[in-house]
């Protein structure tokens, strides 16, 4: 058995012993000397929890805090029961309780009672009530923000900004935070109940002690009051002070939760893994033993023990750091030394990059007759005319690490696609009606992943005569790059791009721009609307119409998604001309009204936007039905278009966009009256 497993087992047994001790104290009477030890340990543990909560940089560093609250509450109540038993049966409860009653309470019933009541009021009415409210609000907002955070992670993952492993780690952290704050919302009731129980136990001790002294021990009333009032106040104070510190820890933590590790190991490390905390606790506990009438040997021993634990923890951390530094390769350190001091240029990320192997360099070299640079310029012009937005500068560079005929396309420094070409060959694709075959090298067209073959220059004329679509290598790269830009154009738009569009529009429409920006909408809000349009391939060239619509509806709603739907309806002529032809009947699929109502009823509105709370099984059923209808349209050679009600369109599009990227979802209000549609199916599930 290795050392780690032994330590983990010790931690588990230690926690089990802690809980068993609490249960035993409820049943078996304790001697007063043992009660003193346990009370000192309880106070020390309260200091540990409070200081750890103070120095924790993230709430998940104490993800087991709700469990800690439960354990400490049970243990403290068990101590109350044990002290009550000693007070009522023996008329004494050890040195700790006696000192607290006489020293802290001044040996006077009235003074002790006032101090105790003040502590209870501070704990119940100030600290605990505030902590309970903060925990409740934190739990609510954390749960409400989960869909937005999940969508942000999915967006980063889809754009290649993060890896699958990073996305998985972020999702786990979100779930842990939601679990932590949800548990804290209920765990604050432990502290509140602990204070209430302590108040009741104190009253029972006082009344029961006086009764026991008068009726069983033959004491007069005044003597009984003097004796049992000191013990009662001492018992109340010695339990309320740790409870107060736990309440403070709760408030600290919820105003600033589980890990994949052994429970005992994680919990002990979270409590005793910070040297600064252990040094402070040791100093405080030892100081109490020296500067107060508390048992000096006991408290100094506990203080020294915590200081020793802090030293051990500090030494362990230093060893880990040393091992990490030793593990760093010397070559890497030397390379860092050789790097120039000015590395600002390395921090810049190009929005779009096209990297290619040395075999493709002639296509980009003007001196060798390459026209790839001219094609890139044409791509930017084409996208500007088609979508109404300016494509950022496309950076072309060669990369000797790539295969000679390979090229890759990067968006914001992350590779999103790649392809390979044969420099002296042409790509021939069968449009579907060619029966005669020609020989060549099988491949796939990189933009749409269609089957194709590489043919030589001598085969080009015959292939074209047979009906094949023949494309040269520069056109292949240009087409692939164009499709990638169309796919990512929404995320390539920045606030500066929006500002440039606003400035251009303001030259001829100053009144419109002044009304909208920034009085009704900020640049960021306008950016989100424009990105929503571009994400579905809707042109934003008609900025006047877009801004007019935003100026009309922005006073009533600031939701970018809803504003996008209003803009789409204003742009229905452009949308209709893109997907439908006048004088022709277009086959479409409709959405079952029952499904629409089900989707609409599952919409959850939050401060960060709206999202669907549809049951996963139900969502899968609807997506399967969509897949069947899409397949029917594609088999018939038709574009997959689904018609939906205006209020449902955006939610249905969000639900399906990750599964059917080419699916077009249009509302009835986005279709011109002269367009003829024919429903050939219905999405129902």
C-alpha positions as CSV (number, residue, x, y, z in Angstrom):
1,X,0.0,0.0,0.0
2,X,1.6,3.3,-1.1
3,X,1.9,6.4,1.1
4,X,-0.9,8.3,-0.5
5,X,-3.4,5.6,0.0
6,X,-2.4,5.3,3.7
7,X,-2.8,9.0,4.1
8,X,-6.2,8.9,2.4
9,X,-7.4,6.1,4.7
10,X,-6.2,8.1,7.8
11,X,-8.2,11.1,6.6
12,X,-11.3,8.9,6.1
13,X,-11.0,7.3,9.5
14,X,-10.4,10.7,11.1
15,X,-13.6,12.1,9.7
16,X,-15.5,9.0,10.6
17,X,-14.1,9.2,14.2
18,X,-15.2,12.9,14.3
19,X,-18.8,12.0,13.5
20,X,-18.8,8.9,15.7
21,X,-17.6,11.1,18.6
22,X,-20.5,13.4,18.2
23,X,-23.0,10.5,18.3
24,X,-21.2,8.9,21.3
25,X,-21.4,12.2,23.2
26,X,-25.2,12.2,22.8
27,X,-25.3,8.8,24.6
28,X,-22.4,8.4,27.0
29,X,-21.6,11.0,29.7
30,X,-18.1,12.6,29.4
31,X,-15.7,13.5,32.2
32,X,-15.1,17.2,32.6
33,X,-11.4,17.0,31.5
34,X,-12.4,15.3,28.2
35,X,-15.1,17.9,27.7
36,X,-12.4,20.7,28.1
37,X,-10.3,19.1,25.4
38,X,-13.2,18.7,23.0
39,X,-14.4,22.3,23.6
40,X,-10.9,23.6,22.9
41,X,-10.7,21.5,19.8
42,X,-14.1,22.8,18.6
43,X,-13.0,26.4,19.1
44,X,-9.7,25.8,17.2
45,X,-11.6,24.2,14.4
46,X,-13.8,27.2,14.2
47,X,-10.7,29.4,13.8
48,X,-9.5,27.1,11.0
49,X,-12.7,27.3,9.1
50,X,-13.0,31.1,9.4
51,X,-9.4,31.9,8.3
52,X,-9.6,29.4,5.5
53,X,-12.8,31.0,4.2
54,X,-11.0,34.4,4.4
55,X,-8.0,33.3,2.4
56,X,-9.7,31.1,-0.1
57,X,-9.4,32.7,-3.6
58,X,-12.2,30.7,-5.1
59,X,-15.4,29.3,-3.5
60,X,-14.6,25.9,-5.0
61,X,-11.5,25.7,-2.9
62,X,-14.0,25.0,-0.1
63,X,-16.6,23.1,-2.1
64,X,-17.3,20.9,0.9
65,X,-18.2,23.8,3.1
66,X,-21.9,22.9,3.4
67,X,-20.8,19.4,4.6
68,X,-18.4,21.1,7.0
69,X,-21.3,23.2,8.4
70,X,-23.3,20.0,9.0
71,X,-20.4,18.2,10.7
72,X,-19.5,21.1,13.0
73,X,-23.1,21.8,13.9
74,X,-23.7,18.2,15.0
75,X,-20.5,18.1,17.0
76,X,-21.3,21.4,18.7
77,X,-24.8,20.3,19.6
78,X,-23.3,17.1,21.0
79,X,-21.0,19.2,23.2
80,X,-24.0,21.2,24.4
81,X,-25.8,18.0,25.4
82,X,-22.7,16.6,27.2
83,X,-22.2,19.9,29.1
84,X,-25.9,20.0,30.0
85,X,-25.6,16.5,31.4
86,X,-22.6,17.5,33.5
87,X,-24.2,20.7,34.7
88,X,-27.5,19.0,35.8
89,X,-25.9,15.9,37.3
90,X,-22.7,17.2,38.9
91,X,-23.1,20.9,39.2
92,X,-19.9,21.5,37.3
93,X,-18.8,21.2,33.6
94,X,-15.0,21.5,33.5
95,X,-12.6,24.4,33.7
96,X,-13.3,25.8,30.2
97,X,-17.0,26.4,30.9
98,X,-16.3,27.7,34.4
99,X,-13.8,30.2,33.1
100,X,-16.1,31.4,30.3
101,X,-18.9,31.9,32.9
102,X,-16.8,33.7,35.4
103,X,-14.2,35.5,33.3
104,X,-16.1,36.4,30.1
105,X,-19.4,36.9,31.9
106,X,-17.8,38.7,34.8
107,X,-19.1,36.1,37.3
108,X,-22.5,37.8,37.2
109,X,-25.7,36.4,35.9
110,X,-27.0,39.7,34.4
111,X,-23.7,40.5,32.7
112,X,-23.3,37.0,31.3
113,X,-26.9,36.9,30.1
114,X,-26.5,40.3,28.4
115,X,-23.2,39.2,26.6
116,X,-24.8,36.0,25.6
117,X,-28.0,37.6,24.2
118,X,-25.9,40.1,22.3
119,X,-23.9,37.3,20.7
120,X,-27.0,35.5,19.7
121,X,-28.6,38.7,18.3
122,X,-25.5,39.5,16.3
123,X,-25.4,35.9,14.9
124,X,-29.1,35.5,14.1
125,X,-30.1,39.0,13.0
126,X,-27.0,40.3,11.4
127,X,-24.5,37.7,10.2
128,X,-26.7,34.6,9.6
129,X,-29.7,36.5,8.1
130,X,-27.4,38.3,5.7
131,X,-25.5,35.1,4.8
132,X,-28.8,33.3,4.2
133,X,-30.0,36.0,1.9
134,X,-26.7,36.2,0.0
135,X,-26.6,32.4,-0.4
136,X,-30.2,32.4,-1.7
137,X,-29.5,35.1,-4.3
138,X,-26.2,33.6,-5.3
139,X,-27.9,30.2,-5.9
140,X,-30.6,31.8,-8.0
141,X,-28.3,33.9,-10.2
142,X,-25.8,31.1,-10.6
143,X,-28.5,28.7,-11.8
144,X,-30.0,31.4,-14.1
145,X,-26.6,32.1,-15.6
146,X,-25.8,28.5,-16.4
147,X,-27.4,28.4,-19.9
148,X,-25.6,31.6,-20.9
149,X,-22.2,30.2,-19.6
150,X,-22.9,26.9,-21.4
151,X,-23.6,28.6,-24.6
152,X,-20.5,30.7,-24.3
153,X,-18.4,27.6,-23.8
154,X,-20.1,26.0,-26.8
155,X,-19.4,29.1,-28.9
156,X,-15.7,29.1,-27.9
157,X,-15.5,25.4,-28.6
158,X,-17.1,25.7,-32.0
159,X,-14.8,28.5,-33.0
160,X,-11.7,26.6,-31.9
161,X,-10.8,29.0,-29.1
162,X,-10.7,26.2,-26.6
163,X,-10.1,22.4,-26.8
164,X,-12.6,19.7,-25.9
165,X,-10.7,19.1,-22.6
166,X,-10.8,22.8,-21.7
167,X,-14.5,23.0,-22.5
168,X,-15.2,19.9,-20.4
169,X,-13.3,21.5,-17.5
170,X,-15.3,24.7,-17.8
171,X,-18.6,22.8,-17.8
172,X,-17.6,20.9,-14.7
173,X,-16.7,24.1,-12.9
174,X,-20.0,25.6,-13.8
175,X,-21.8,22.5,-12.5
176,X,-19.7,22.6,-9.3
177,X,-20.5,26.3,-8.7
178,X,-24.2,25.6,-9.2
179,X,-24.1,22.7,-6.8
180,X,-22.1,24.6,-4.3
181,X,-24.4,27.7,-4.1
182,X,-27.5,25.5,-4.2
183,X,-26.2,23.5,-1.2
184,X,-25.2,26.8,0.6
185,X,-28.7,28.1,0.2
186,X,-29.9,25.2,2.4
187,X,-26.7,24.9,4.6
188,X,-27.2,28.4,6.1
189,X,-30.2,26.9,7.9
190,X,-27.8,24.7,9.9
191,X,-26.1,27.8,11.4
192,X,-29.5,29.4,12.1
193,X,-30.8,26.3,13.8
194,X,-27.6,25.9,15.7
195,X,-27.9,29.3,17.3
196,X,-31.6,28.7,18.1
197,X,-30.9,25.4,19.7
198,X,-28.1,26.9,21.8
199,X,-30.5,29.5,23.1
200,X,-33.0,26.9,24.1
201,X,-30.4,24.7,25.7
202,X,-29.1,27.7,27.7
203,X,-32.6,28.3,29.0
204,X,-33.0,24.6,29.9
205,X,-29.7,24.6,31.7
206,X,-30.6,27.6,33.8
207,X,-34.1,26.5,34.8
208,X,-33.1,22.8,35.1
209,X,-30.0,23.6,37.1
210,X,-31.8,25.8,39.6
211,X,-34.4,23.1,40.0
212,X,-31.8,20.4,40.5
213,X,-29.9,22.5,43.0
214,X,-32.9,23.2,45.1
215,X,-34.8,19.9,44.8
216,X,-31.9,17.4,44.6
217,X,-28.8,19.0,46.1
218,X,-30.6,20.8,49.0
219,X,-29.3,24.3,48.0
220,X,-31.2,27.5,48.7
221,X,-32.5,29.4,45.7
222,X,-29.8,32.1,45.8
223,X,-27.0,29.6,45.9
224,X,-28.5,27.6,43.1
225,X,-28.9,30.7,41.0
226,X,-25.3,31.8,41.6
227,X,-23.9,28.3,40.9
228,X,-25.9,27.4,37.9
229,X,-26.1,30.8,36.3
230,X,-22.3,30.9,35.9
231,X,-22.2,27.4,34.5
232,X,-25.1,28.1,32.2
233,X,-23.6,31.4,30.8
234,X,-20.2,29.7,30.4
235,X,-21.8,26.9,28.5
236,X,-23.7,29.3,26.3
237,X,-20.7,31.5,25.6
238,X,-18.3,28.7,24.9
239,X,-20.7,27.2,22.3
240,X,-22.0,30.5,20.8
241,X,-18.5,31.9,20.0
242,X,-17.5,29.0,17.7
243,X,-21.0,29.2,16.2
244,X,-20.5,32.9,15.6
245,X,-17.2,32.3,13.8
246,X,-18.9,29.6,11.6
247,X,-21.6,32.1,10.7
248,X,-18.9,34.6,9.8
249,X,-17.2,32.0,7.7
250,X,-20.5,31.3,5.9
251,X,-20.9,35.0,5.1
252,X,-17.4,35.4,3.9
253,X,-17.6,32.5,1.6
254,X,-20.9,33.2,0.0
255,X,-20.0,36.8,-0.7
256,X,-16.7,36.1,-2.5
257,X,-18.8,23.4,-5.6
258,X,-17.2,19.2,-5.6
259,X,-14.0,17.8,-7.1
260,X,-13.0,14.4,-8.6
261,X,-11.0,13.2,-5.6
262,X,-11.3,11.2,-2.5
263,X,-13.7,12.9,-0.1
264,X,-11.6,12.8,3.0
265,X,-8.4,13.8,1.2
266,X,-10.1,16.8,-0.4
267,X,-11.8,17.9,2.8
268,X,-8.7,17.7,5.0
269,X,-6.6,19.5,2.4
270,X,-9.1,22.3,2.1
271,X,-9.0,22.8,5.9
272,X,-5.3,22.2,6.7
273,X,-3.5,22.9,3.4
274,X,-2.8,26.7,3.9
275,X,0.2,27.4,6.1
276,X,-0.8,31.1,6.7
277,X,-4.1,29.9,8.2
278,X,-2.4,27.4,10.5
279,X,0.2,29.9,11.7
280,X,-2.6,32.4,12.6
281,X,-4.7,29.7,14.3
282,X,-1.7,28.5,16.3
283,X,-0.9,32.0,17.5
284,X,-4.4,32.8,18.4
285,X,-5.0,29.6,20.4
286,X,-1.7,29.7,22.2
287,X,-2.3,33.4,23.0
288,X,-5.6,32.5,24.6
289,X,-3.9,30.0,26.8
290,X,-1.2,32.5,27.9
291,X,-3.2,35.7,28.2
292,X,-6.4,34.3,29.7
293,X,-7.2,32.0,32.7
294,X,-8.0,29.2,30.2
295,X,-5.9,26.0,30.7
296,X,-2.5,27.3,29.6
297,X,-0.9,23.9,28.9
298,X,-3.9,22.7,26.8
299,X,-4.2,25.9,24.6
300,X,-0.5,26.4,24.2
301,X,-0.2,22.7,23.1
302,X,-3.0,23.2,20.6
303,X,-1.4,26.4,19.3
304,X,2.0,24.7,19.0
305,X,0.4,21.8,17.2
306,X,-1.2,24.1,14.6
307,X,2.1,26.0,14.1
308,X,3.8,22.7,13.5
309,X,1.1,21.7,11.0
310,X,1.6,25.0,9.2
311,X,5.3,24.3,9.0
312,X,4.7,20.8,7.6
313,X,2.3,22.2,5.0
314,X,4.7,25.0,4.0
315,X,7.5,22.5,3.6
316,X,5.3,20.3,1.4
317,X,4.4,23.2,-0.8
318,X,8.0,24.2,-1.2
319,X,8.9,20.6,-2.1
320,X,6.2,20.7,-4.8
321,X,7.5,24.0,-6.2
322,X,11.0,22.7,-6.2
323,X,10.0,19.6,-8.1
324,X,8.1,21.7,-10.6
325,X,11.1,23.9,-11.2
326,X,13.4,20.9,-11.6
327,X,11.0,19.4,-14.1
328,X,11.3,22.4,-16.3
329,X,13.7,21.6,-19.2
330,X,16.9,23.6,-19.2
331,X,16.5,24.1,-22.9
332,X,13.2,25.9,-22.4
333,X,14.8,28.2,-19.8
334,X,17.6,29.0,-22.2
335,X,15.2,29.7,-25.0
336,X,13.3,32.1,-22.8
337,X,16.5,33.9,-22.0
338,X,17.3,34.3,-25.7
339,X,13.9,35.8,-26.6
340,X,13.9,39.5,-27.3
341,X,12.5,41.8,-24.6
342,X,9.9,43.4,-26.9
343,X,7.4,40.6,-27.6
344,X,4.4,42.9,-28.2
345,X,4.2,41.9,-31.8
346,X,3.7,38.2,-30.8
347,X,0.5,39.1,-28.9
348,X,-1.3,40.2,-32.0
349,X,-3.7,37.7,-33.6
350,X,-4.7,38.0,-37.2
351,X,-8.4,37.6,-37.8
352,X,-8.0,35.4,-40.9
353,X,-4.8,33.5,-41.9
354,X,-4.1,31.3,-44.9
355,X,-1.0,29.3,-44.5
356,X,0.3,26.9,-47.2
357,X,3.2,24.6,-47.9
358,X,6.1,25.5,-50.1
359,X,4.5,23.6,-53.1
360,X,1.7,26.2,-53.2
361,X,4.0,29.2,-53.1
362,X,3.9,29.7,-56.9
363,X,0.1,30.3,-56.7
364,X,0.7,33.3,-54.3
365,X,3.8,34.6,-56.0
366,X,3.0,37.3,-58.6
367,X,6.4,36.9,-60.2
368,X,5.6,33.3,-61.0
369,X,2.2,34.1,-62.4
370,X,0.2,33.4,-59.3
371,X,-3.0,35.3,-58.8
372,X,-4.0,34.1,-55.3
373,X,-3.5,37.6,-53.9
374,X,-5.9,39.0,-56.5
375,X,-8.5,36.4,-55.7
376,X,-8.3,37.2,-52.0
377,X,-9.1,40.8,-52.9
378,X,-12.0,39.7,-54.9
379,X,-13.2,37.5,-52.0
380,X,-13.3,40.6,-49.7
381,X,-15.3,42.5,-52.4
382,X,-17.7,39.6,-53.0
383,X,-18.5,39.2,-49.3
384,X,-18.9,42.9,-48.9
385,X,-21.4,43.0,-51.7
386,X,-23.2,39.9,-50.6
387,X,-23.4,40.4,-46.8
388,X,-22.7,44.2,-46.4
389,X,-19.8,43.9,-44.0
390,X,-16.0,44.4,-44.5
391,X,-13.9,41.3,-44.2
392,X,-10.7,41.8,-42.2
393,X,-7.3,41.7,-43.9
394,X,-6.5,38.1,-44.9
395,X,-2.9,37.2,-44.0
396,X,-1.1,34.9,-46.4
397,X,2.1,33.2,-45.3
398,X,4.0,30.1,-46.1
399,X,4.6,27.4,-43.5
400,X,7.4,24.9,-44.0
401,X,6.0,22.7,-41.3
402,X,3.1,21.8,-43.6
403,X,3.1,19.3,-46.3
404,X,4.1,20.8,-49.7
405,X,0.6,20.7,-51.1
406,X,-1.3,21.4,-47.9
407,X,-2.9,24.6,-46.7
408,X,-4.7,25.6,-43.6
409,X,-7.2,28.4,-42.7
410,X,-7.1,30.0,-39.3
411,X,-9.6,32.2,-37.6
412,X,-8.2,34.3,-34.8
413,X,-5.1,32.2,-34.7
414,X,-7.0,28.9,-34.4
415,X,-7.1,26.4,-37.3
416,X,-10.6,25.8,-38.5
417,X,-10.1,24.0,-41.7
418,X,-7.5,22.6,-44.1
419,X,-7.1,21.1,-47.5
420,X,-4.6,19.7,-50.1
421,X,-4.2,20.4,-53.7
422,X,-2.1,19.1,-56.6
423,X,-0.3,22.0,-58.1
424,X,-0.3,20.8,-61.7
425,X,-3.7,19.1,-61.7
426,X,-7.4,20.1,-61.9
427,X,-10.2,19.0,-59.8
428,X,-13.1,17.4,-61.6
429,X,-16.5,17.0,-59.9
430,X,-19.5,15.1,-61.2
431,X,-22.6,17.4,-60.9
432,X,-24.8,14.3,-60.8
433,X,-25.8,13.7,-64.4
434,X,-22.5,12.5,-66.0
435,X,-22.5,8.8,-66.8
436,X,-19.1,8.4,-68.4
437,X,-16.2,8.2,-66.0
438,X,-12.6,9.5,-66.3
439,X,-9.6,8.2,-64.6
440,X,-7.8,10.2,-61.9
441,X,-6.8,10.5,-58.3
442,X,-9.9,10.2,-56.0
443,X,-10.3,13.1,-53.5
444,X,-12.9,15.3,-51.9
445,X,-13.6,18.9,-52.6
446,X,-12.6,20.8,-49.4
447,X,-15.4,23.4,-49.2
448,X,-18.4,21.1,-49.4
449,X,-16.7,17.7,-49.0
450,X,-18.1,16.4,-52.3
451,X,-16.4,13.5,-54.1
452,X,-14.0,14.5,-56.9
453,X,-11.0,13.4,-58.8
454,X,-7.7,15.0,-59.7
455,X,-7.0,15.1,-63.4
456,X,-4.2,16.3,-65.6
457,X,-4.1,19.2,-68.0
458,X,-4.5,16.8,-70.9
459,X,-7.8,15.4,-69.4
460,X,-9.4,18.8,-68.8
461,X,-11.0,19.3,-72.2
462,X,-12.5,15.8,-72.3
463,X,-13.8,16.2,-68.7
464,X,-15.5,19.5,-69.6
465,X,-17.1,17.9,-72.7
466,X,-18.5,15.1,-70.6
467,X,-20.1,17.6,-68.3
468,X,-17.8,17.5,-65.3
469,X,-17.2,20.7,-63.4
470,X,-13.5,21.4,-63.6
471,X,-11.8,23.8,-61.2
472,X,-8.2,24.9,-61.0
473,X,-6.2,24.9,-57.7
474,X,-6.5,28.7,-57.1
475,X,-10.2,28.6,-57.4
476,X,-10.4,25.6,-55.0
477,X,-8.5,27.6,-52.3
478,X,-10.5,30.8,-53.0
479,X,-13.8,28.9,-52.8
480,X,-12.8,27.2,-49.6
481,X,-11.7,30.4,-48.0
482,X,-14.9,32.2,-49.1
483,X,-17.1,29.5,-47.4
484,X,-15.0,29.6,-44.2
485,X,-15.4,33.4,-44.1
486,X,-19.1,33.2,-44.6
487,X,-19.3,30.6,-41.8
488,X,-17.4,32.8,-39.3
489,X,-18.2,36.3,-40.5
490,X,-20.4,36.9,-37.5
491,X,-17.6,36.3,-35.0
492,X,-15.2,38.3,-37.1
493,X,-17.3,41.5,-36.7
494,X,-16.0,43.7,-33.9
495,X,-17.2,46.9,-32.3
496,X,-14.8,48.9,-34.3
497,X,-16.3,47.5,-37.5
498,X,-19.8,48.5,-36.2
499,X,-18.4,52.0,-35.4
500,X,-17.1,52.3,-39.0
501,X,-20.5,51.2,-40.4
502,X,-22.2,53.8,-38.1
503,X,-19.8,56.5,-39.2
504,X,-20.5,55.8,-42.9
505,X,-24.2,55.8,-42.4
506,X,-24.1,59.0,-40.4
507,X,-22.8,60.9,-43.4
508,X,-26.1,60.6,-45.2
509,X,-28.4,59.8,-42.2
510,X,-27.3,61.8,-39.2
511,X,-30.7,62.1,-37.7
512,X,-31.2,58.3,-37.7
513,X,-27.8,57.6,-36.2
514,X,-28.2,60.3,-33.5
515,X,-31.5,59.0,-32.4
516,X,-30.3,55.4,-32.1
517,X,-26.7,55.6,-30.9
518,X,-26.0,55.9,-28.0
519,X,-29.4,57.0,-26.7
520,X,-31.3,53.8,-27.4
521,X,-28.7,51.2,-28.1
522,X,-25.0,50.8,-27.5
523,X,-22.5,49.6,-30.1
524,X,-22.3,46.3,-28.3
525,X,-26.1,45.8,-28.6
526,X,-26.1,46.8,-32.3
527,X,-23.2,44.4,-32.8
528,X,-25.1,41.5,-31.4
529,X,-28.1,42.2,-33.7
530,X,-25.8,42.4,-36.8
531,X,-24.0,39.3,-35.8
532,X,-27.3,37.4,-35.4
533,X,-28.2,38.5,-39.0
534,X,-24.8,37.5,-40.4
535,X,-24.9,34.2,-38.6
536,X,-27.9,33.1,-40.7
537,X,-26.5,34.7,-43.9
538,X,-28.8,37.8,-44.0
539,X,-27.1,40.7,-45.6
540,X,-26.7,43.9,-43.5
541,X,-26.1,46.2,-46.5
542,X,-29.4,47.9,-46.0
543,X,-28.3,49.6,-42.8
544,X,-30.9,52.3,-43.1
545,X,-33.8,49.8,-42.8
546,X,-32.0,47.9,-40.0
547,X,-31.4,51.1,-38.0
548,X,-34.9,52.4,-38.6
549,X,-36.3,49.2,-37.2
550,X,-34.0,49.2,-34.2
551,X,-35.0,52.8,-33.5
552,X,-38.7,51.8,-33.6
553,X,-38.5,48.8,-31.3
554,X,-35.5,49.5,-29.0
555,X,-37.6,51.7,-26.6
556,X,-39.8,48.6,-25.9
557,X,-37.1,45.9,-25.7
558,X,-33.4,45.6,-25.4
559,X,-33.2,41.9,-26.1
560,X,-30.9,41.5,-29.2
561,X,-32.7,38.3,-30.3
562,X,-36.1,39.9,-30.3
563,X,-34.8,42.9,-32.1
564,X,-33.2,40.7,-34.6
565,X,-36.6,39.1,-35.4
566,X,-38.1,42.6,-36.0
567,X,-35.2,43.5,-38.3
568,X,-35.6,40.2,-40.2
569,X,-39.3,41.0,-40.8
570,X,-38.3,44.5,-42.1
571,X,-35.8,42.8,-44.5
572,X,-38.4,40.2,-45.8
573,X,-37.9,41.3,-49.4
574,X,-34.2,40.5,-49.2
575,X,-34.8,37.2,-47.4
576,X,-37.5,36.2,-49.8
577,X,-35.4,36.9,-52.9
578,X,-32.5,34.8,-51.4
579,X,-34.5,31.7,-50.9
580,X,-37.6,31.9,-53.1
581,X,-38.2,32.7,-56.8
582,X,-41.1,34.7,-58.0
583,X,-43.4,32.7,-60.2
584,X,-42.1,29.4,-58.9
585,X,-43.5,27.2,-56.2
586,X,-41.1,26.4,-53.4
587,X,-41.3,23.3,-51.4
588,X,-41.0,23.9,-47.6
589,X,-41.7,22.1,-44.4
590,X,-43.9,23.5,-41.7
591,X,-43.8,23.3,-38.0
592,X,-46.6,21.5,-36.1
593,X,-48.6,24.1,-34.1
594,X,-48.5,21.8,-31.1
595,X,-44.7,21.6,-31.3
596,X,-44.5,25.4,-31.6
597,X,-46.7,25.8,-28.5
598,X,-44.5,23.3,-26.6
599,X,-41.3,25.2,-27.6
600,X,-42.9,28.5,-26.7
601,X,-44.0,27.3,-23.3
602,X,-40.5,26.0,-22.5
603,X,-38.8,29.4,-23.0
604,X,-37.1,30.7,-19.8
605,X,-36.6,34.4,-19.6
606,X,-33.6,35.7,-17.6
607,X,-31.7,38.9,-17.3
608,X,-29.0,37.6,-19.6
609,X,-31.5,36.5,-22.3
610,X,-33.9,33.6,-23.0
611,X,-33.2,29.9,-23.4
612,X,-35.2,26.7,-23.8
613,X,-35.9,24.4,-20.9
614,X,-37.3,21.6,-23.1
615,X,-36.9,18.1,-21.8
616,X,-33.8,16.4,-23.5
617,X,-35.9,13.4,-24.6
618,X,-38.4,15.7,-26.1
619,X,-35.8,17.8,-27.8
620,X,-34.2,14.6,-29.3
621,X,-37.6,13.6,-30.6
622,X,-38.2,16.9,-32.3
623,X,-34.7,16.9,-33.8
624,X,-35.2,13.4,-35.2
625,X,-38.4,14.6,-36.8
626,X,-36.6,17.6,-38.3
627,X,-33.9,15.2,-39.7
628,X,-36.5,13.1,-41.4
629,X,-38.0,16.1,-43.2
630,X,-34.6,17.5,-44.1
631,X,-33.6,14.2,-45.6
632,X,-36.8,14.1,-47.7
633,X,-36.1,17.6,-49.1
634,X,-32.5,16.8,-49.9
635,X,-33.3,13.6,-51.6
636,X,-35.7,15.5,-53.8
637,X,-33.0,18.0,-54.6
638,X,-34.6,20.8,-52.7
639,X,-33.1,23.2,-50.1
640,X,-34.1,22.4,-46.6
641,X,-36.5,25.2,-45.5
642,X,-38.8,25.1,-42.5
643,X,-41.5,27.7,-41.9
644,X,-42.4,28.7,-38.3
645,X,-44.3,31.3,-36.5
646,X,-42.5,34.6,-35.9
647,X,-42.4,34.2,-32.1
648,X,-41.1,30.6,-32.3
649,X,-38.6,31.0,-35.2
650,X,-35.5,32.1,-33.3
651,X,-35.9,29.5,-30.5
652,X,-36.4,26.7,-33.0
653,X,-33.4,27.9,-35.0
654,X,-31.2,27.9,-31.8
655,X,-32.4,24.4,-31.0
656,X,-31.5,23.0,-34.5
657,X,-28.5,25.1,-35.6
658,X,-25.9,22.8,-33.9
659,X,-27.4,19.7,-35.6
660,X,-28.5,21.0,-39.0
661,X,-26.2,23.9,-40.0
662,X,-27.6,24.3,-43.5
663,X,-31.2,24.3,-42.3
664,X,-33.0,27.5,-43.2
665,X,-35.7,28.6,-40.7
666,X,-38.0,31.4,-41.9
667,X,-41.0,32.9,-40.3
668,X,-44.2,33.6,-42.2
669,X,-43.7,37.3,-41.6
670,X,-40.5,37.1,-43.6
671,X,-42.1,36.0,-46.8
672,X,-43.3,38.4,-49.5
673,X,-47.0,38.1,-50.5
674,X,-46.3,37.1,-54.1
675,X,-44.2,34.1,-53.1
676,X,-45.9,30.7,-53.6
677,X,-45.0,28.0,-51.1
678,X,-46.0,24.4,-51.0
679,X,-45.9,22.4,-47.8
680,X,-44.5,19.0,-48.4
681,X,-44.2,17.9,-44.8
682,X,-44.6,18.8,-41.2
683,X,-42.3,18.6,-38.2
684,X,-44.3,16.8,-35.6
685,X,-43.2,14.6,-32.8
